[in-house]
């Protein structure tokens, strides 16, 4: 696992953000933060937490896509949070009813190299305008590195038993136009803690700052 301080300005509030598969910090560099420091984790080729999360008056956990599962799986390594938010993901990353359908995941894995050259990110963003924002500061990791991450995740997910206690996440955000994880599967998972937004799989460019994200969700 890798980490990066998107914002580190000695604030007394912290957002801990777990990104999705294949991402790094570059697509998030232009999202402002005024009241929060923002610590990002990404690249789940291994699940060792690479940095100690310090003391803050308020901590908010925001997890996205595959990061929803990762943060839950390593929850015993994480501090207590004032609020925990899942965005377009579930603790069951590959599941025909509660996550990415198995056939979809297997095809993504099989054609990962080709998909990462364009089609995958076209599906992550719900329209061309959002995709063009991403393309100004795209992921800088090599395709080989991102494919390797998915191979490691596939092996890991196949060899563990996932049980969700039903109490970890406080709020779940579901993009009704999500092309990566079907919205109906996310609704099956989250029930009455779900909030449905008019967005695709990647909602972050719909906001001007992390502060606004926290207020909205």
trRosetta pair geometry for C-beta under 8 A, 3 or more apart (Angstrom, degrees):
i j d omega theta_ij theta_ji phi_ij phi_ji
1 41 5.7 -4 179 -168 116 106
1 42 7.5 143 -161 74 72 24
1 43 6.2 149 -137 85 37 75
1 44 5.9 12 -92 -107 85 52
1 45 7.5 -169 -58 45 41 64
1 46 6.1 -102 -16 81 69 68
1 47 6.2 58 -38 -130 118 26
1 48 5.9 -159 24 66 103 55
1 49 6.5 -22 70 -103 146 32
1 50 5.5 -156 90 -19 89 104
2 24 7.3 -12 86 -128 142 91
2 41 7.1 149 81 -156 47 56
2 42 5.5 -30 67 71 97 74
2 43 4.3 40 10 43 107 124
2 50 6.7 -2 -125 13 25 155
3 39 6.5 -4 -171 -179 114 92
3 40 6.5 154 -157 85 61 53
3 41 5.2 -28 -98 -98 81 66
3 42 7.7 143 -94 22 35 68
3 50 5.3 -159 -2 67 112 113
3 51 5.0 -92 51 7 162 126
4 24 7.6 69 -5 178 146 80
4 25 4.0 -68 77 -55 154 151
4 39 7.9 164 83 -157 36 53
4 40 5.0 -18 62 63 82 105
4 42 7.5 -15 12 20 105 111
5 8 3.8 6 169 -41 141 123
5 37 7.1 -37 -156 -176 102 100
5 38 7.2 123 -168 82 56 59
5 39 5.8 -30 -106 -104 66 68
5 40 7.5 170 -97 19 15 80
6 17 7.3 5 3 35 137 137
6 25 6.2 -163 -84 -153 87 113
6 28 5.6 -56 -116 121 136 116
6 29 7.0 -150 -142 -106 88 45
6 31 7.3 -5 173 67 137 98
6 33 7.1 95 113 -6 105 136
6 38 4.0 -38 65 95 110 115
6 39 7.4 -160 17 -85 82 16
6 40 5.2 72 -30 -20 108 118
6 210 8.0 122 103 -49 136 141
7 11 7.7 20 130 1 112 127
7 33 4.2 -119 -10 56 166 131
7 36 6.7 90 81 103 136 69
7 37 5.3 -156 104 -142 85 45
7 38 4.3 63 32 23 95 93
7 210 7.5 -133 11 15 140 144
8 37 5.3 52 -111 -145 45 111
8 38 8.0 -103 -55 48 60 54
8 39 7.7 68 -82 -77 96 79
9 37 6.2 -168 34 -88 66 84
10 37 7.4 87 -26 -64 11 124
11 14 7.3 159 85 -68 102 58
11 35 6.2 126 -156 169 140 40
11 36 5.7 -167 95 -138 157 15
11 37 4.8 -172 41 -28 104 82
11 56 7.7 27 104 -137 76 117
12 56 5.9 143 178 -159 46 78
12 57 4.4 23 158 11 106 116
12 58 7.1 69 126 20 78 83
13 35 5.5 17 48 141 137 88
13 36 4.7 -70 105 -102 101 72
13 37 7.1 166 89 20 52 71
13 56 6.0 105 -125 173 19 125
13 57 6.4 -51 -75 64 63 91
13 58 4.4 -9 -121 65 88 105
13 59 7.7 -178 -162 -76 58 34
13 60 7.6 20 178 -1 99 101
14 36 6.3 124 -120 -162 16 88
14 37 5.0 -23 -109 67 74 96
14 38 7.6 159 -161 -87 60 30
14 39 6.5 4 -170 4 109 107
14 53 7.4 146 138 -170 156 102
14 54 7.8 157 -66 67 157 80
14 56 4.1 -170 -5 -22 111 169
14 58 7.1 175 29 93 63 59
14 59 5.0 -11 69 -112 101 74
14 60 7.3 -177 95 28 53 66
15 33 7.3 -131 21 -129 128 140
15 36 4.8 46 -12 165 99 143
15 37 7.3 -168 28 91 68 48
15 38 4.7 -9 65 -112 106 76
15 39 7.3 178 90 29 55 64
15 59 7.9 151 -93 -161 24 54
15 60 5.0 -24 -109 71 71 99
15 61 7.9 148 -161 -96 59 18
15 62 5.9 0 -171 8 107 114
15 210 5.5 -129 8 175 162 137
15 214 7.1 -124 -88 -67 123 120
16 39 5.3 -19 -112 70 67 101
16 41 7.4 18 -180 -6 88 107
16 53 6.3 -14 -89 -122 135 140
16 59 6.5 16 -7 -172 108 101
16 60 7.3 -178 25 87 69 46
16 61 5.2 -22 68 -109 101 67
16 62 7.3 166 82 29 49 65
16 78 7.4 160 116 -147 164 116
16 81 7.4 -109 34 -98 119 123
17 28 7.8 163 114 -154 157 165
17 38 6.1 12 -5 -173 122 95
17 39 6.9 168 24 85 76 46
17 40 4.7 -25 74 -107 105 72
17 41 7.1 180 91 23 53 68
17 62 5.0 -13 -107 73 78 98
17 63 7.4 166 -157 -87 46 39
17 64 7.4 8 -171 0 89 107
17 67 7.6 6 164 170 58 161
18 40 7.8 153 -88 -159 23 58
18 41 5.0 -19 -109 65 69 106
18 42 7.7 154 -160 -75 50 54
18 61 7.7 11 -1 -171 102 91
18 62 7.6 -171 28 97 66 52
18 63 4.3 1 55 -121 110 84
18 64 6.8 -177 91 27 65 65
18 67 3.1 163 125 -169 94 116
18 68 7.4 169 89 -52 122 30
18 70 5.6 -164 -177 75 140 114
18 71 4.6 -151 -5 -51 158 112
19 23 4.3 -110 155 80 134 130
19 24 7.7 164 77 -98 164 12
19 28 7.7 -123 -90 -31 127 140
19 40 6.2 33 -30 -171 109 105
19 41 6.9 -163 14 85 79 51
19 42 4.3 -3 48 -94 122 102
19 64 5.9 -15 -138 60 39 111
19 65 7.4 2 166 47 49 111
19 67 5.3 139 69 -51 15 139
20 23 5.4 76 64 -1 71 123
20 64 5.2 -76 -41 114 92 91
20 65 2.9 16 -102 69 120 140
20 66 4.8 105 -149 23 64 85
20 67 5.7 -92 -73 -9 45 95
20 89 7.2 -169 -98 -71 100 133
21 44 7.1 -69 -100 30 74 112
21 65 6.6 -112 11 130 73 124
21 66 4.3 69 -33 0 89 150
21 146 7.6 105 161 -165 80 89
21 149 6.2 167 -153 121 87 121
21 150 6.0 73 -173 -86 135 86
21 153 6.5 -65 -104 -15 125 166
22 116 6.4 -152 -145 -114 137 111
22 120 7.2 6 82 131 173 147
22 139 6.6 -27 148 -120 79 172
22 141 7.4 -158 -169 66 54 133
22 146 4.3 51 -127 -155 81 121
22 149 6.8 179 -75 70 52 136
22 150 7.3 8 -61 -51 94 106
23 27 6.5 -75 -151 30 106 126
23 42 5.5 -103 91 -140 81 134
23 139 5.8 -125 -135 -94 45 121
24 27 7.7 117 69 8 58 86
24 42 5.5 166 -113 106 44 153
24 43 6.9 22 -93 -42 84 105
24 139 5.2 116 23 -142 92 82
24 140 6.0 -73 62 41 146 79
24 141 5.1 144 -34 -28 129 106
25 28 5.6 -79 -163 50 57 105
25 29 6.5 81 144 -63 85 84
25 40 5.5 136 -100 78 99 149
25 42 6.9 -160 -49 10 69 142
26 29 5.9 -27 -154 -18 37 116
26 137 4.9 -158 161 162 88 90
26 138 6.5 15 109 96 131 24
26 139 6.0 159 51 -107 119 29
26 140 5.2 110 -31 -15 148 101
27 134 5.5 -3 -131 -138 117 81
27 137 5.6 155 -103 102 39 93
27 138 6.6 15 -74 -132 95 28
27 139 6.4 -24 -28 -58 109 67
28 31 5.4 -46 -168 18 69 119
28 40 6.6 143 72 -87 155 156
28 204 6.8 -38 -111 143 89 157
29 137 5.7 -122 37 178 114 156
30 136 8.0 5 -11 97 151 123
30 137 6.4 160 -12 6 112 153
31 204 6.2 -53 -85 165 149 111
31 205 7.9 -114 -82 -93 106 52
31 207 7.3 45 -143 89 111 93
31 208 8.0 149 -147 157 69 25
31 209 6.5 136 174 -128 75 34
31 210 6.1 90 141 -46 112 80
32 208 6.5 -10 37 149 114 72
32 209 4.1 -48 80 -106 91 94
32 210 7.2 -135 97 7 47 76
32 211 7.8 -37 108 12 89 100
33 36 4.9 -82 -175 67 119 85
33 37 7.3 115 124 -112 144 13
33 38 5.2 -176 -49 -24 165 120
33 209 5.9 146 -89 -170 38 95
33 210 4.2 1 -99 33 98 120
33 211 6.4 136 -143 -30 57 85
34 209 6.1 6 -9 -173 95 153
34 211 5.2 -23 38 -31 97 145
35 211 5.4 92 25 -101 101 118
36 60 7.5 -51 -124 34 142 116
36 210 5.5 -96 61 104 132 128
36 211 6.5 175 4 -74 107 75
36 214 7.3 130 -36 -27 147 148
37 56 7.4 -139 41 -99 116 140
38 210 5.6 -166 -80 -63 134 169
39 51 7.5 -133 -165 87 131 135
39 53 6.8 -179 74 -116 162 93
41 49 7.7 -50 -114 -131 143 74
41 50 7.9 154 -123 28 99 98
41 67 7.2 137 83 -130 96 115
41 70 7.7 -147 113 117 126 137
42 67 7.8 -49 -100 -82 62 118
43 141 7.1 163 -86 -98 116 152
43 145 7.5 -32 -128 159 119 109
43 149 5.8 -111 -148 -102 64 135
44 47 6.3 24 -160 -85 89 73
44 66 6.7 -131 14 133 146 126
44 70 5.4 -120 -104 -102 142 141
44 149 6.1 93 58 -165 63 104
44 152 7.2 -167 113 97 71 117
44 153 5.9 64 96 -81 114 106
45 148 6.2 17 -112 121 121 97
45 149 4.9 -86 -68 -106 83 72
45 152 4.8 94 -143 35 58 163
46 152 7.4 -72 -62 173 49 149
47 70 6.8 -158 -124 -151 102 95
47 73 6.9 -61 -152 106 147 123
47 74 5.7 -170 173 -66 108 126
47 156 7.5 126 -30 -145 124 155
49 74 6.4 154 -53 163 107 144
49 77 4.8 175 -15 150 142 138
49 78 7.7 178 -99 -71 151 67
53 59 7.5 74 158 -131 129 141
53 78 7.0 26 18 -147 148 64
53 79 5.3 -125 88 -4 124 118
56 59 5.3 119 67 -65 119 85
58 82 5.1 -29 -154 -5 80 150
59 79 6.2 42 72 92 174 119
59 80 7.2 123 58 99 130 54
59 81 4.8 -104 106 -122 99 67
59 82 5.9 141 59 2 56 87
60 81 6.2 94 -124 -169 22 110
60 82 6.1 -47 -77 60 67 95
60 83 4.9 -5 -125 63 87 95
60 84 7.7 -178 -165 -80 56 35
60 85 7.1 12 176 3 98 110
60 214 6.0 45 132 -118 176 118
61 71 6.4 143 -178 -177 127 149
61 78 7.3 45 -96 175 137 146
61 81 4.4 -60 -13 -105 104 166
61 83 7.1 -157 35 99 70 53
61 84 4.3 1 62 -119 117 74
61 85 6.6 173 94 27 64 65
62 85 5.0 -10 -111 68 67 109
62 87 6.5 19 -175 -11 88 122
62 213 7.1 29 -112 134 157 132
62 214 7.9 -102 -61 -84 128 78
63 67 4.3 -156 -164 122 83 97
63 68 4.4 134 122 -89 118 51
63 70 7.4 -170 -150 57 125 84
63 71 4.5 -117 -91 12 141 143
63 72 7.8 -162 77 -28 177 81
63 84 7.7 9 1 -174 108 84
63 85 7.1 172 26 89 67 57
63 86 5.5 -23 70 -113 100 60
63 87 6.7 177 88 23 46 80
63 89 6.5 -93 126 64 95 137
64 67 5.0 36 53 46 54 124
64 68 6.8 -57 156 -41 1 86
64 87 4.4 -24 -103 73 77 109
64 88 6.2 21 -156 57 75 93
64 89 6.1 128 175 -10 28 128
64 202 8.0 58 -179 -117 138 62
64 204 7.9 -33 -94 -46 158 115
65 68 6.6 176 74 -2 15 97
65 87 7.5 -27 -24 94 58 80
65 88 5.7 -6 -70 103 66 95
65 89 4.6 164 -125 -71 9 121
65 180 6.8 -13 -124 112 111 148
65 181 7.2 175 -128 -14 70 128
65 201 6.8 51 -85 177 112 106
66 69 5.8 -52 -167 37 52 109
66 70 6.2 50 141 -22 77 108
66 89 6.5 -134 -36 -130 16 136
66 93 5.8 40 -124 -125 74 130
66 153 6.9 -32 -156 -141 141 153
67 70 5.2 -54 -137 39 41 113
67 71 5.9 39 166 -20 73 104
67 89 6.5 148 57 28 63 173
68 71 6.6 -56 -147 35 21 104
68 72 6.7 15 155 -11 57 112
68 86 4.4 64 -128 -143 119 102
68 87 7.3 -161 -68 45 112 48
68 88 7.9 -160 -31 84 135 42
68 89 3.1 168 7 106 133 120
68 90 5.9 41 113 -13 140 6
68 91 6.4 -108 135 -65 92 49
68 93 7.9 156 71 -84 92 84
68 169 7.7 2 -155 -76 99 143
69 72 6.0 -66 -153 40 29 108
69 73 6.0 27 157 -23 68 111
69 89 6.5 -112 -18 166 79 117
69 90 7.0 34 -65 97 89 44
69 91 5.3 122 -110 -142 66 39
69 92 7.2 -178 -100 -14 113 9
69 93 4.4 -42 -40 -51 161 105
69 99 7.9 36 -65 -120 127 137
69 162 7.7 -45 -147 -126 105 142
70 73 5.8 -58 -147 35 28 110
70 74 6.4 -4 165 8 66 108
71 74 6.6 -71 -143 52 26 88
71 75 6.7 64 151 -78 61 73
71 78 6.8 38 -164 -51 83 155
72 75 5.6 -10 -158 -45 36 113
72 91 4.5 -53 70 -111 164 108
72 164 7.1 -15 177 -116 148 90
72 168 5.5 106 -122 111 97 166
72 169 7.6 -50 -83 -40 114 100
73 91 7.6 149 -50 -151 76 90
73 160 7.8 43 -135 138 127 163
73 162 7.7 -64 -91 -116 99 96
74 77 4.6 -32 167 31 96 119
74 78 6.6 100 114 -28 83 98
75 78 5.5 -62 -151 32 42 114
75 168 6.2 -94 -103 -130 152 131
78 81 7.5 -15 146 -34 118 106
81 84 5.1 105 82 -64 140 87
83 170 5.4 -85 -153 42 72 148
83 171 7.2 4 -178 11 105 111
83 214 8.0 117 73 -150 143 94
84 168 6.2 -81 109 152 157 69
84 169 5.0 -120 113 -121 106 52
84 170 5.2 121 54 3 71 91
84 171 7.7 165 90 30 50 70
85 169 7.0 91 -120 -156 14 97
85 170 6.8 -44 -74 60 58 89
85 171 4.9 -16 -115 71 81 100
85 172 7.5 163 -164 -90 58 30
85 173 6.6 29 177 -12 104 106
85 217 5.7 87 -149 129 146 116
86 89 5.7 -121 -175 69 98 84
86 90 7.1 69 170 -96 146 39
86 169 4.7 -16 -18 -134 111 152
86 171 7.3 -170 31 97 68 51
86 172 4.5 -14 69 -114 105 79
86 173 7.0 -169 95 25 54 69
86 190 7.3 -157 72 -94 131 128
87 172 7.8 178 -78 -161 29 53
87 173 4.5 -5 -116 59 71 116
87 203 6.5 -121 -171 32 124 120
87 217 7.5 18 -87 176 104 166
88 173 6.6 -40 -29 98 67 85
88 174 6.6 119 -88 -127 61 42
88 175 5.3 0 -85 8 119 104
88 178 5.4 172 -137 -110 113 137
88 180 7.2 68 165 64 119 114
88 181 6.0 145 177 47 77 120
88 186 7.0 -62 -133 -94 43 153
88 201 5.2 143 174 -152 154 60
88 202 7.8 -96 45 -66 161 31
88 203 7.1 157 -21 -12 127 106
89 93 7.4 -12 -163 -105 97 76
89 99 7.9 19 -164 -132 58 90
89 181 6.4 138 -99 0 45 166
89 186 7.7 49 30 -110 6 112
90 93 7.2 -177 73 -76 74 38
90 95 7.5 -76 88 40 133 126
90 98 5.4 -141 128 157 160 86
90 99 5.0 -131 59 -89 118 83
90 172 7.9 26 -94 -140 73 137
90 181 7.2 174 1 -176 95 146
90 185 7.3 -111 -9 135 145 94
90 186 6.0 -163 -51 -116 111 68
90 189 4.3 -103 -123 -128 134 173
90 190 7.3 -130 -105 -46 100 91
91 162 6.2 169 142 179 94 124
91 164 4.5 133 70 -88 150 119
91 168 7.7 94 -68 50 136 139
91 189 7.6 164 29 -161 77 131
92 95 4.0 3 145 -11 120 144
92 98 4.2 44 64 102 141 118
92 99 4.3 -139 106 -33 79 123
92 162 5.7 157 -101 104 72 148
92 164 7.3 -80 -41 -31 92 126
92 189 6.8 -160 30 -105 110 126
93 99 5.1 132 169 -169 11 149
93 100 6.3 -5 164 19 60 105
93 105 7.8 100 136 -106 86 143
93 153 7.6 -81 120 171 161 117
93 157 5.9 -95 63 -113 120 141
94 99 5.6 -76 -54 99 7 133
94 100 5.5 -39 -107 68 56 93
94 101 8.0 4 -160 131 65 11
94 102 5.6 74 174 -99 101 68
94 105 4.7 -36 -118 -17 109 170
94 157 5.6 93 17 150 120 148
95 98 4.2 -12 102 55 140 84
95 99 3.9 85 34 25 90 100
95 100 7.4 88 33 49 53 46
95 101 7.8 -56 96 -100 30 34
95 102 7.5 33 -99 -51 13 84
95 185 7.3 151 90 -167 90 124
96 101 5.0 48 -119 -128 62 77
96 102 5.9 -40 -61 -3 88 92
96 185 7.9 -138 148 -113 29 125
97 185 6.1 164 161 -130 28 88
97 188 5.5 -111 162 131 84 162
98 185 5.7 151 -138 -178 10 90
98 188 5.6 -117 -95 98 65 113
98 189 4.6 102 -153 -76 90 100
99 181 6.3 -60 -170 -139 51 113
99 185 6.1 -123 -5 153 10 133
99 189 7.5 70 -61 -61 64 139
100 104 5.4 -123 175 86 91 117
100 105 4.7 105 117 -62 123 102
100 108 7.8 -38 173 7 145 144
100 180 7.0 -47 -100 157 109 72
100 181 5.4 -80 -72 -103 73 80
100 185 7.8 153 -66 101 21 163
101 104 4.5 84 67 8 89 109
101 105 7.0 -166 90 -8 44 86
101 182 7.2 42 -25 -4 101 122
101 185 7.5 -143 -50 -71 77 152
102 105 5.7 -56 -147 38 33 110
102 106 6.1 32 157 -20 68 107
103 106 5.8 -54 -145 37 30 111
103 107 6.4 28 156 -17 64 107
104 107 5.9 -58 -149 38 28 108
104 108 6.3 32 152 -21 64 106
105 108 5.5 -54 -149 35 32 114
105 109 6.4 32 153 -18 66 105
105 154 7.6 155 156 -106 111 98
106 109 5.7 -53 -150 37 32 112
106 110 6.2 33 153 -21 66 107
107 110 5.5 -51 -141 36 33 112
107 111 6.2 -7 170 17 67 108
108 111 6.9 -78 -140 57 20 80
108 112 6.2 55 155 -84 62 78
108 115 6.3 -38 -145 10 67 171
108 120 7.4 89 -142 -107 99 113
108 150 7.3 -128 127 -159 99 146
109 112 5.7 -12 -147 -43 28 113
109 150 5.6 -170 -112 145 79 121
109 151 7.2 116 -153 -85 106 58
109 154 5.6 58 -109 -72 146 147
111 114 4.7 -47 -179 47 90 114
111 115 5.3 96 118 -29 90 101
112 115 5.7 -61 -141 40 28 111
112 116 6.0 26 164 -21 66 109
112 120 8.0 28 -147 -59 55 145
112 146 7.3 -162 165 116 115 90
112 147 4.6 135 111 -117 130 87
112 150 5.3 -171 -115 56 152 155
113 116 6.2 -58 -148 33 24 108
113 117 7.2 29 152 -25 57 104
113 143 5.8 79 -139 158 72 124
113 147 5.5 1 -70 -80 77 140
114 117 5.9 -58 -164 23 35 114
114 119 7.2 13 132 22 82 121
115 118 7.7 -122 -174 58 33 50
115 119 5.0 -80 -137 68 64 100
115 120 3.9 76 157 -45 99 105
116 120 5.5 -8 -84 24 43 138
116 121 7.8 66 -147 -24 44 97
116 143 4.9 149 101 -132 137 96
116 146 5.6 140 -123 91 152 140
116 147 7.0 -112 -6 -59 148 85
117 143 7.0 5 -65 -103 76 143
118 121 6.6 -83 -162 42 29 98
118 122 6.2 27 156 -23 71 112
119 122 5.4 -55 -148 33 35 117
119 123 6.6 29 156 -15 67 104
120 123 6.0 -64 -160 38 31 106
120 124 6.5 35 146 -27 67 104
121 124 5.0 -42 -142 27 44 119
121 125 6.6 18 165 1 70 102
121 131 6.7 116 138 -135 95 97
121 134 6.6 -165 -178 122 122 151
121 138 7.8 -6 -130 -137 165 110
122 125 6.9 -69 -149 48 25 89
122 131 6.4 17 -114 -111 55 144
123 179 4.3 -124 -168 103 91 130
123 180 6.1 123 132 -65 109 79
123 201 7.1 40 135 6 73 137
124 134 7.9 97 92 -89 120 169
124 179 7.6 -111 -67 61 20 103
124 180 6.4 30 -100 -48 62 129
124 200 7.1 113 152 129 34 122
124 201 5.0 -91 -150 73 54 125
124 202 5.0 47 157 -22 92 119
125 130 4.1 -170 -166 104 115 109
125 131 4.2 170 79 -69 149 74
125 134 6.0 -132 -59 -8 143 139
125 200 6.0 107 -173 73 23 148
125 201 7.6 -79 -61 52 25 88
125 202 5.4 -37 -88 47 64 124
125 205 7.9 11 -128 28 108 137
126 130 6.1 49 45 33 70 147
126 175 7.3 -140 -63 175 131 134
126 177 4.9 70 -129 106 125 133
126 179 7.7 157 -102 -9 66 107
126 199 6.0 -156 -14 -175 150 51
126 200 2.7 -176 -60 -30 97 121
126 201 7.4 160 -55 15 84 61
126 202 7.6 -154 -15 50 81 76
127 130 5.4 93 60 13 73 100
127 131 7.1 -136 103 -4 38 93
127 200 7.6 -178 -13 -21 64 132
128 131 5.4 -56 -146 40 36 115
128 132 6.2 39 155 -24 68 104
129 132 5.8 -55 -151 33 29 111
129 133 6.9 33 150 -20 61 100
130 133 5.6 -47 -153 29 37 114
130 134 6.7 39 149 -18 64 102
130 200 7.4 180 72 34 159 126
130 202 6.9 159 159 86 132 111
130 205 5.2 152 -137 71 93 143
131 134 5.5 -54 -155 36 36 114
131 135 6.3 36 150 -23 68 106
132 135 5.4 -49 -143 33 36 114
132 136 7.2 48 154 -29 60 93
133 136 6.0 -48 -166 16 35 114
133 205 5.2 123 92 -139 154 149
134 137 7.3 -96 -165 62 36 64
134 138 6.0 63 151 -96 79 73
134 202 7.6 42 -74 116 132 163
134 205 7.5 -97 -54 -48 80 145
135 138 5.6 5 -128 -56 39 110
139 146 7.4 60 142 -74 147 138
141 145 4.6 -113 176 84 103 132
141 146 5.4 118 109 -53 122 94
142 145 4.5 100 59 2 84 102
142 146 7.1 -156 94 -3 47 84
143 146 5.7 -59 -148 40 35 108
143 147 6.1 36 154 -20 69 106
144 147 5.8 -54 -145 37 29 110
144 148 6.3 32 155 -21 63 108
145 148 5.7 -56 -150 35 28 113
145 149 6.7 35 150 -24 62 101
146 149 5.5 -45 -152 27 35 116
146 150 6.9 32 152 -15 63 101
147 150 5.9 -57 -156 36 36 108
147 151 6.5 37 149 -20 68 104
148 151 5.5 -51 -148 34 35 114
148 152 6.4 35 154 -18 66 105
149 152 5.8 -58 -152 37 30 110
149 153 6.3 29 152 -18 66 108
150 153 5.5 -52 -144 38 34 113
150 154 6.2 40 155 -24 66 103
151 154 5.8 -52 -148 33 29 113
151 155 6.6 26 155 -15 62 106
152 155 5.9 -57 -150 38 31 109
152 156 6.2 29 153 -19 65 110
153 156 5.6 -58 -145 39 31 112
153 157 6.0 28 160 -19 68 108
154 157 6.1 -55 -141 37 25 107
154 158 6.4 25 159 -19 61 110
155 158 6.0 -60 -150 35 27 112
155 159 6.5 1 161 -2 62 118
156 159 6.3 -82 -153 45 26 98
156 160 6.5 3 164 -9 68 117
157 160 6.6 -71 -141 38 27 99
157 162 8.0 -11 -150 -40 77 124
164 168 7.3 -101 -161 14 86 117
165 168 6.2 98 55 -31 101 92
169 172 6.0 64 135 -64 140 87
169 190 7.8 -60 94 -121 134 102
169 193 6.8 139 112 126 95 150
170 193 6.8 -161 156 -158 32 130
171 193 5.7 -145 -116 171 35 96
171 195 6.4 -1 -172 -1 104 115
171 217 6.2 161 124 166 142 83
172 186 6.9 -175 156 175 127 103
172 189 7.4 -170 -151 100 168 103
172 190 3.8 -106 51 -126 156 151
172 193 5.3 84 9 108 94 94
172 194 4.8 -38 79 -100 105 65
172 195 7.1 164 83 20 51 69
173 194 7.8 140 -98 -156 14 63
173 195 5.5 -27 -107 69 62 95
173 197 5.9 5 -169 -4 98 121
173 203 6.9 -89 141 22 136 159
173 217 5.3 -28 -71 -138 129 135
174 178 7.0 -87 -174 -13 69 135
174 183 5.3 103 169 -143 115 87
174 186 4.5 160 -115 111 116 139
174 187 6.4 40 -111 -61 172 75
174 190 7.1 -159 -48 38 120 145
174 194 5.3 7 -7 -164 123 112
174 195 7.0 167 23 79 78 41
174 196 5.0 -34 74 -105 101 66
174 197 7.0 160 77 20 45 73
175 178 4.2 116 78 -55 100 92
175 183 6.8 -118 87 -89 49 107
175 196 7.9 120 -118 -159 10 64
175 197 5.7 -38 -101 72 58 91
175 198 7.9 30 -150 156 70 10
175 199 4.2 -82 -126 86 107 78
175 200 5.2 48 158 150 147 8
175 201 5.9 -147 53 -78 148 25
175 203 5.8 -165 -78 -61 118 109
176 183 5.3 37 -133 -104 43 163
176 196 5.3 57 -60 -177 101 108
176 197 7.0 -156 -7 79 85 38
176 198 6.1 -24 34 -107 116 46
176 199 7.5 100 28 40 68 45
177 183 7.7 32 -18 -44 15 130
177 198 7.2 44 -8 -169 111 51
177 199 6.4 -135 42 116 102 21
177 200 4.7 -57 98 -88 101 65
178 181 5.5 -31 147 62 135 66
178 182 6.9 162 91 -126 104 14
178 183 5.3 137 35 -60 108 81
178 186 7.3 59 45 -9 157 140
178 200 5.9 125 -95 -170 43 50
178 201 4.7 93 -139 -79 81 70
179 200 6.3 -14 2 -156 91 106
179 201 6.1 -83 42 -29 68 114
180 201 4.3 56 12 -102 117 148
181 185 6.2 -110 172 73 82 122
181 186 6.0 85 128 -53 112 107
181 201 7.0 113 21 -118 81 106
182 185 4.4 88 72 3 95 105
182 186 7.1 -166 97 -5 52 83
183 186 5.5 -56 -151 38 38 112
183 187 6.3 40 151 -20 69 104
183 196 7.2 60 -164 -128 126 107
184 187 5.5 -50 -147 37 34 114
184 188 6.5 44 150 -25 63 100
185 188 5.4 -45 -151 28 35 117
185 189 6.7 33 150 -18 62 103
186 189 5.6 -55 -155 35 36 112
186 190 6.1 0 163 3 71 115
186 194 6.9 126 136 -121 94 131
187 190 6.4 -70 -129 48 28 89
187 191 7.4 94 179 -71 58 31
187 194 5.9 -43 -115 -30 64 178
187 196 7.9 2 -83 -76 108 112
190 193 5.3 -104 179 67 95 86
190 194 4.0 111 104 -62 126 100
191 194 6.5 158 74 -6 21 105
195 217 6.6 -173 67 -134 145 81
197 203 6.1 48 96 -120 147 144
197 206 7.9 159 161 79 134 166
199 202 7.8 -113 160 83 112 37
199 203 4.1 65 135 -106 160 95
199 206 5.7 -86 -102 -34 131 151
200 203 7.3 178 61 -70 52 65
202 205 6.9 36 131 7 102 98
203 206 5.2 -45 -178 20 72 123
203 207 7.6 50 139 -11 84 102
204 207 6.4 -66 -167 36 45 102
204 213 7.1 -12 -128 -90 72 137
207 210 7.7 98 119 -82 134 23
207 212 4.4 178 -165 93 108 117
207 213 4.8 127 108 -63 176 80
207 216 6.8 -137 -99 11 124 144
208 212 5.4 76 49 0 78 153
209 212 4.8 105 57 3 78 97
209 213 7.2 -131 103 -3 49 84
210 213 5.3 -47 -151 32 41 117
210 214 6.5 42 152 -20 68 101
211 214 5.9 -55 -154 35 31 110
211 215 6.5 27 150 -16 65 106
212 215 5.6 -54 -146 38 35 110
212 216 6.1 28 158 -17 68 110
213 216 6.0 -63 -145 40 27 106
213 217 6.1 -24 174 23 65 112
214 217 7.0 -79 -131 55 19 77
